[in-house]
């Protein structure tokens, strides 16, 4: 078994301050058990990307099955925060696919933890991480925007249309901080969804999965992911998996309010995928095109409204869990 030296990149502001409490719990446990660690605090948006890049270049090592078990402790990068912290660390390691990372969730949604079977209680997640002897291969969403030449690794999902507008409104909501403190963060998305259902207009969308090209005159929502969850536990793509190279996309067409209500009810049961108004694409590569400006969201962060011309693929990474 490898001994580990944990390099923890922590966002103390995750989950409306829950990150600070989680970090203290983790530090107390590591000190009590005399386990080596170093804390690196993420202090602003994008800082965790910079920290991960610096550590990858100076301290961290690629994982090799044949590593000498008697060598010094393996330097393991660990994200402590919410889904946004995972997103930043993965992008910081984008040029280092053989360097594994671990995760201790302390955000409000924690959808990545759900999908990766990581306990959402910090100490339980830490114990599971310490008990592991090798990383697991997972697949992340690689987003390439052809118009702006932007490239990102997405640990959760990409959305265009309704879900993105919901994210934008939820993140602006004054209720979100209060709900996060009560561990009811997903309600912020629900409140925003109710307000936007009647405002969101359909938009032209083209989807190309390499086998067929399908045009939607009035798409309402388009969400692609490598795992099932969205918005703090909603199973929007029940069959998506971190452990398979195929990525999934759901496109919902603009329909009447009564049909929307019925579809939302089915969403709570996971049967929405059988609706004739919900279209599921599963492929190793997807291309999405919108003709008009639409809200976008990437990993729960709003993207300024724009026409989208996006290529999506999946790439293999190493998760220590």
Phi, psi and omega in degrees: 000137178283136165277152186238145165246112184277125172255100189264114171268112189244135172253100184292342181271356181300144179060037180056044176100354179297334179299323180296316179295317180296319180298318180295320177300314181296315179299316180300318181294315182294321178294315181300325182259011175054048181254135184287139179203159173224134180260134175235110184276129174272118191251353179201165181302128180091350183294322180296329175298312181297317181297316180296319178299314181298315180294322179297325182278339188241332194229317186286161182229149172294151177272132175229132181304328184271014181302144181292116182292344180264005181285177179297164183308137180287126181283110184250125176281132181231128175271129173238110184164209179259193180301329178294327178291320176299316179303313182292319181293319178298322179286331173294331180261013187302330180267006183229069187294342182266000176269118181280162173221153175248175184213130172242106187285138175208028180264199181262325181266309178055038180292326178296319179298317177303313186290331183264007180058041176259128179304143182270356171272127188306313183291323177295321177296319179296315180299317179297318180298315182291333181279343181287148181247354181197156178283162177249140176284131173231168178240131178250158180278124176260116184257125176232115179268112187289336181284318184256353183064024176281143177225131179218152167265128183248119181277337178249267185209164174244134179227146176228128179105229189301310184298325179291320177295324177297314179300314181300316182288320180297319180292335178273347187294135176289341181281341188297317181299315180297314180295323178299318180295331178271005183060037178237036186302328182294339178293333177299321178291322180297313179299318180293322180298315181300319182290331186263345183305326185268355183254329185294128179263155175289153182220151178291132181220135174245132178240128178237115181256014180090340178251326181211158174241123183240132180252131176249127179285323182223075173287146182250324183207139174221116182229128177243143185204163172255004175211171190289335201263153178211142170064030176088040172114001178282123181276082183281331177231080190304332185261359179291148183216137175295338190263005179237145184289339181289141174252159182237154178222135172245131175241124177250131180277154175294123182225177181294160182298323179295319179291327176297315180300318178296320181293322178295321177297318177295327179300321180293338181258353181080011181260005180297336182292345179270355181290142177292349180262357177248123184245124182254129175246138178226120185198165174277350178209138178225144174237131182238137179226131171240143181270339183242163177292131179223154171295144172232159172218139181232110179060034177085005177250132185291141173253133179307134180310133183197162166287138183253139172223091196240137171250130180238130173223180176238148180230147183275137177222172184245123179245127177267112183213000000 
